[in-house]
Amino acid sequence: MSVATHRRVLPEAPTRRGWCPGLSRPMPTGDGLLARVHPPLGILTLPQARAVAEGARRFGNGHLDLTARANLQIRGVSEATRAPLARLLEAAGLGDTRADGGPQRLTLTSPLAGHDPAETFDVPALARAIEAAGLAVPGLPAKTLVVIEGRPGAEMPDADAYVFSRAPGEVGIAIAAEEGLHDLATCTEDGALVAIAVLLQAFAQTGLRRMRDLSPDAFSTLADAVRGELQAQFPSPVRERERGGVTSDVAPFSPPAGTAPLTARRSVLTVDAPFGRCTADAFDRLVDLAARLGAKEVRLSPARGFVLLLPAAARADPAALARDFIVAPDDPRRSVAACTGAPACASGSTPTLADAASVAEAFRPFAVDGRAAHVSGCAKGCARPGPADLTLVGRDGLYGAIVGGAPGDEPAMHLPIEAVLERLGRAKTMGLAAAFAPDRARTDIGRTRRPA
């Protein structure tokens, strides 16, 4: 397992969000209200998927966002349509799970959870149990996230707490630190639920928003509570490993775009939404294909895509979805994260989706090498809070350029998109750091500033 964490710098107050939106309490933004749907374990039955598409068309503006936590957002909802949208999705089994401000969905699992033969414990069962335990914890921050990964050595996305396989019969428990992880214990699968339940209760009592903000003393108190309860309930010893000592990547958390065999009886079809957005009509076309191919559900991916588990004999042709989705693992758009931006987001000043498409094409030589870029409409960095090889942060119509940093870091310069693309062209021969050195920034702005 490998986890890259980064301390997020909060943006200026006027651009900060006040809450995590749900169905009962959507959030105002530039194109109306945004209602977030939290599918249990990130899985939609085909009727639920059709209900989401219908809701986006009837009660929103027809656009869907896919989030890095494998949730869906319906955009363009109004005060008049928010209630009927909530009723439609509640009837489909997709209503909010709590009304106390806590997390509507606490856990994040791989889209292949429960079906990947490399898993050493029952990931969906443990996730459901942790969700239930979290509902009993008052005061739990809305953005608290527990990642559960059953494959030894698999990578995991940024979260507060981690439950992961060390080896058959060994489950690791860790929490995020400012850099890397703090390991709490190694226990059995049964012990993992006990450990996380105690962890959530103890964390809620600290009043902090993120576990990585725990002081050394607070971490020690929390760790003692977890280990003490494990020792009390289970006779086997509870072992602590070296802090931050979990490395190696065997498998990605989410499967790449395209098709691949999973077992002798199952195959996988994965498509990603370009920059995390698709239309309700495109989603309906995906669901239609899923039904024809024999899939029973649509699984959401933290890579902002959809995963279908198919019978091995199914003849899946990703090209049929190429008009709407990313269907190839080498598509450079997979290496570029982007938020909605202006005008749909009130915090954005740049058209990030259009600009991200241009950046993706210019970034292609770097995407081949596994590098990543992020085009953000503001310093919140919703699409990718952590660092990227190149981060572009919109402000007053320009982009702050940050090489190897996160949206909250100080930009080396501010450039119009035309100058960004020109420098990406130069970076093919001189590298990103040299191409985005600040010596030419003034000249670039004077020559290409929009909307001159």
NUTORVEX-16106 format. One record per residue (C-alpha): x negated, y negated, z; residue in three letters. Coordinates in steps of 0.25 Angstrom, whole numbers, plus 5000, padded with zeros to 4 digits. Layout:
XYZAla...
//
This chain:
500050005000Met499549864997Ser500249735001Val499849594997Ala500349495006Thr500249345006His500649235016Arg501749155009Arg501649005011Val503048945012Leu503348835002Pro503848695004Glu505148695012Ala506048645001Pro505848764993Thr505948865004Arg507148965005Arg508048965017Gly508449115017Trp508449245009Cys509749245000Pro510749365000Gly512149374995Leu512849315007Ser511849195007Arg511249164993Pro510149054992Met510348924984Pro509348914972Thr509248834959Gly510248924951Asp511248944962Gly511249034974Leu510349154974Leu510949284980Ala510049394984Arg510449544983Val509649644992His509949784986Pro509749894997Pro508349944995Leu508249864982Gly509149964975Ile510449934967Leu511450044963Thr511850014948Leu513249964953Pro512549874963Gln511549824951Ala512749794943Arg513449714954Ala512149634955Val512149594940Ala513649564941Glu513449474953Gly512349404946Ala513149374934Arg514549344940Arg514049264953Phe512649214949Gly511949164936Asn511649304931Gly510149304936His509549404945Leu508249394953Asp507449514958Leu506649484970Thr505249544975Ala506049614986Arg506949694976Ala508149604978Asn509049534968Leu509449394967Gln510749344960Ile510549194956Arg511449084952Gly512549124963Val513449004967Ser514248974980Glu515449024972Ala514849154968Thr514049194980Arg515149264988Ala515749344976Pro514249394973Leu514049434987Ala515349514987Arg515049584974Leu513649634979Leu514149664993Glu515149754986Ala514049824979Ala513249844992Gly512249734990Leu512749635001Gly511849575011Asp511449665022Thr511349555033Arg511749415037Ala510749375048Asp509649325039Gly508849455039Gly508349525027Pro509449575018Gln508449685013Arg507349715022Leu506549825014Thr505849835001Leu505549974994Thr504950014981Ser506050024970Pro505650174969Leu505850194984Ala506450334987Gly506050394974His504550374973Asp503950514975Pro502750444982Ala503550394994Glu503250465007Thr504450425014Phe505950385012Asp505850235008Val507350205005Pro507750275018Ala506750195027Leu507050065019Ala508550085023Arg508250115037Ala507349985038Ile508449905032Glu509449955042Ala508449925053Ala508149785048Gly509649745049Leu509649765064Ala508449665066Val509049525068Pro508149405064Gly507349485053Leu506849385043Pro507549385030Ala506349415022Lys505849525030Thr505449645021Leu504949785023Val504349855012Val504450015012Ile503550095003Glu503450245003Gly502350264994Arg500950275000Pro500050164995Gly501150084987Ala501049934986Glu502049854993Met502649714992Pro502449605002Asp503349625014Ala503449605029Asp503349755033Ala502949885026Tyr503350025028Val502450115019Phe501950255016Ser500550275021Arg500650425018Ala501650535019Pro502250525033Gly501550395036Glu502250265035Val501550135037Gly502150005043Ile501549875041Ala501849725040Ile501349615032Ala500249535036Ala499649395031Glu498749485023Glu499049635021Gly499849715031Leu499849745046His500049895048Asp500949925059Leu500950075060Ala501050215052Thr502250295056Cys503250395050Thr504350365041Glu505350365053Asp504450275061Gly504450175050Ala505850135052Leu505550115067Val504350035064Ala505049935055Ile506249925064Ala505349875075Val504549795066Leu505749715061Leu506349695075Gln504949645080Ala504749555068Phe506149495069Ala505849445083Gln504549375078Thr505349265071Gly504349275059Leu504749285044Arg503749375039Arg502949485046Met501649435040Arg501749315049Asp501649395062Leu500449345071Ser499449455075Pro500149455089Asp501549465083Ala501049585074Phe500449655086Ser501749645094Thr502549695082Leu501649805079Ala501649855093Asp503149855093Ala503149945080Val502150035085Arg502750055098Gly504050085093Glu503450185083Leu502650255095Gln503950265103Ala504750325093Gln503750415086Phe502750515092Pro501750505080Ser500750395082Pro500950265075Val499650225068Arg499250085064Glu498350065052Arg497349955049Glu498049825046Arg498149795031Gly497549935028Gly498549975018Val498049975004Thr498150044990Ser499250034980Asp499750164974Val501050114968Ala501749984966Pro502949954974Phe503849934962Ser503750014949Pro503249934937Pro504149904925Ala504450014916Gly504750164917Thr504050264925Ala504250414930Pro504450424945Leu504750564947Thr505050684939Ala506550644940Arg506450494940Arg505850384932Ser505850234935Val506250114926Leu505749974931Thr506049844925Val505649704931Asp506449574930Ala505549474924Pro505149384935Phe506249444944Gly507449394936Arg508449464927Cys509949434923Thr511149514928Ala511349564914Asp509949614913Ala510149684926Phe511449744921Asp510749804909Arg509649864918Leu510849924926Val511449984914Asp510150044910Leu509950104924Ala511350174923Ala511050224909Arg509750284913Leu510350354926Gly509750254937Ala510650244949Lys510150114954Glu509249994951Val508049974961Arg507449834963Leu505949814962Ser505149714970Pro504449684957Ala505749624953Arg506349734944Gly507249854944Phe506950004945Val507750114940Leu507550254944Leu507950344932Leu508050494929Pro506750534923Ala507450574910Ala508050434908Ala507450364896Arg507250224901Ala506750114891Asp506349994899Pro506249914885Ala507749914886Ala507649814898Leu506549734892Ala507349614889Arg507749594903Asp506649654911Phe505149684912Ile505049834908Val503549854906Ala502449854918Pro501449764910Asp502449654908Asp501749524913Pro503049474919Arg502849584930Arg501649504935Ser502249374936Val503249344948Ala504149224946Ala505349164954Cys506549104947Thr506048964947Gly506748834942Ala507848814939Pro508448934946Ala507648914959Cys507848784966Ala506348794971Ser505748804958Gly505248694949Ser504748784937Thr505448884928Pro504649004934Thr505349114926Leu505049054912Ala503649014917Asp503349154923Ala503649214909Ala502549134903Ser501649154914Val501849304913Ala501449314899Glu500149224902Ala499849314914Phe499949444906Arg498449464906Pro498449454921Phe499649544923Ala498949654916Val497849644927Asp498949654938Gly498949504942Arg500249434946Ala500749294944Ala501849214951His502649104945Val503449034957Ser504448924956Gly503948874970Cys503048904982Ala504049004988Lys503549104978Gly504849194979Cys504349284967Ala503049314974Arg502649254987Pro501249314987Gly500049284979Pro499849314964Ala498749304955Asp499349174949Leu500449104956Thr501248984950Leu502048904959Val503048804953Gly503148664959Arg503648534952Asp503648604938Gly502148654939Leu501548784944Tyr500548784955Gly499548894951Ala498948984962Ile497949094958Val498049214968Gly498949144977Gly500449144982Ala501549034979Pro501248964992Gly499748944990Asp499248814985Glu499148804970Pro497848774963Ala498648684953Met499948654947His500248674932Leu501348674922Pro501648814917Ile501048784904Glu499648764911Ala499848884919Val500048964906Leu498848904900Glu497948934912Arg498449084912Leu497949084898Gly496549044902Arg496649134914Ala496549254904Lys495049224902Thr494649144915Met495549204926Gly496749154934Leu495949074944Ala495049004934Ala496248974925Ala497048914936Phe495848834942Ala496448694945Pro495348614937Asp496348604925Arg497648584932Ala497748434930Arg497448444915Thr498548564914Asp499648484921Ile499348354913Gly499448434900Arg500548534902Thr501448484913Arg502948514911Arg503848444907Pro502948344900Ala
//
